[in-house]
Amino acid sequence: MDKKYSSYDQINADLEMLKLEKEIHLQHILLNIDKTKESLQPENLFQEALASLKLKLSNSYGMILQIAIPYLINWLINKKRGD
């Protein structure tokens, strides 16, 4: 879609808007680069790995308990019987 301008002020206003949008996008890219560099630091990688492991274990915690509790109950019953 072609835009029709009736004055140089309109052209200059659009050029200024485009310049500001370009600067915003550039700053956004630079911020993302900084965040990426920070996340790739060894201590941050280690913390992310621990957080991921903790999340996986917490998600499987219920399943582990469902499997382990019946075995624990049977073990306690058999221990009381002296088996």
N, C-alpha and C positions, 0 to 999 in steps of 0.2 A: 504494500500500500504506500503510495507516494504521498508525502505530506507537502502541502503548498504553504509557503510562507508569504506574508504580506509586508514583513519588515526585517531589517537586519537584527533588530532587538529580539525577535522571535528565534531567529537562527542562533544568535549568541546565547539565548536562554537554553535552547536545546543542547548546544555544544557544552555549556557549563554543566547541565544535568548529566550528560554522557560522561563528562570528565569526572564528576563526583561518583557516578556509578562505577566507573572503572577503578577509581581509588578504593571504593568500598570492597569491590571484588578482590583487588590486590591485597588489601589488608586481611580479608577473610582467608585467602590462600596462605599468606604469611603466618597467620595464627594457626591454621591447620598444620603447617610444616613444623612450627614450634611444638604443638601438641604431639605430633608424631615423633619428633626427636625425643621429647620428654618420656613418652611411653616406651621408647626403645632403650632407655637407660637400664642397665642390669638390675638395679634395685627395684625398678618399677616392673620389669618383666617377672622378677621373682615374686613380687607381691600379687601380680595378676595371676600367676600360676597357682599360688596358694589360694587365692580367692576362688578361682575356677575349681580347684580340687575340693575346697570346702563346700561349694555349691553342689558339686556332683555327689559328695558324701551325704550332704543334708537331704538331697533328693532321694537317695537310696537308703537312708536311715530307716524309714518306715518298713521298707521291704526287708531289710536285714533283721529288724525286730520281729517281723511276722515269721521269718524262717527260724530265727534263733530261740524265740520264746518257747515253742513247743518242745524243742530239744532240751532246753533248760528245765522245763517242768518235768519231763520224763526222767532226766538225770536226777533231779531232786527226789522224785517218787522212788526211783530205783535205789537211791542212796539210803532213804529211810527204811526200805525193806531189807537192806543189807546185801543187795545183789552186787 
